[in-house]
Amino acid sequence: MTTATTPTARRSTDELRALAEEGARELGPDATADEVAAWAARTFPGTLAVACSMADAVLPAVVANHAPGVDVLFLDTGYHFAETYGTRDQVAHELDVTIVDVMPKLTVAEQDAEYGPRLHDRDPAACCRMRKVEPLQGALAGYEAWVTGVRREEGPTRADTPLVTFDEQFGLVKLNPLAAWSFDELIDYATDHRVPVNLLLSDGYPSIGCEPCTKRVEPGEDPRSGRWAGFAKTECGLHP
């Protein structure tokens, strides 16, 4: 594991917005994951980051095929399942990537002392903001583009996910190479290419977040229905 380093020669916001538009035109709506990853590697050498929750390592594997050693950002919230940390360690050992642990400003103990224990039970949006959104925003500041594993079938809020766009929230290009993939395609790729997969995926957790806020999902239910169960909240704030 390592800490994030600031890449050099970051282009302006206007230049990055133009590159996102150019990429969307060049790739079109039906580009494959490999085509999107190859474009990203060509366009953002040394300024590309992959965000990975460690539910599986398909996304880092696809990108690393075109950008060996690419930075893979892991949001270490302090609340992850043991299986998630195990997947992170396996990815670091088996794939040609650089794992970057992105940490919140406060430890869990410090957050408990300042805001009270189990903030996630009372105000999950505030907890996600402090432990995910703000740390990622700081980590992404030196990059020009980030790659996510968002897929359209994951739920209504993700149904229109584009392959390439400009991320107004973080001010850089955002790529979603797996947007059109199904869960079965994801698992098939992982199996065929011997890519690490979080053991919880086969134990009723099709979407894996922090342990206190993630429950098992019944067959046929929305894959993200186990996230923040009992709250109207469906997203952590990284993908508004």
Secondary structure, DSSP 8 states (H G I E B T S, - for coil): -B-----S----HHHHHHHHHHHHHHH-TT--HHHHHHHHHHHSTTSEEEE--SSBSHHHHHHHTTSTTEEEEEE--S---HHHHHHHHHHHHHSSEEEEEE--SS-HHHHHHHH-S-HHHH-HHHHHIIIIIHHHHHHHTT-SEEE----GGG-GGGTT--SEEEETTTTEEEE-TTTT--HHHHHHHHHHTT--B-GGGGGT-SS---GGGB----TTS-TTTTBTTTSS----SS--
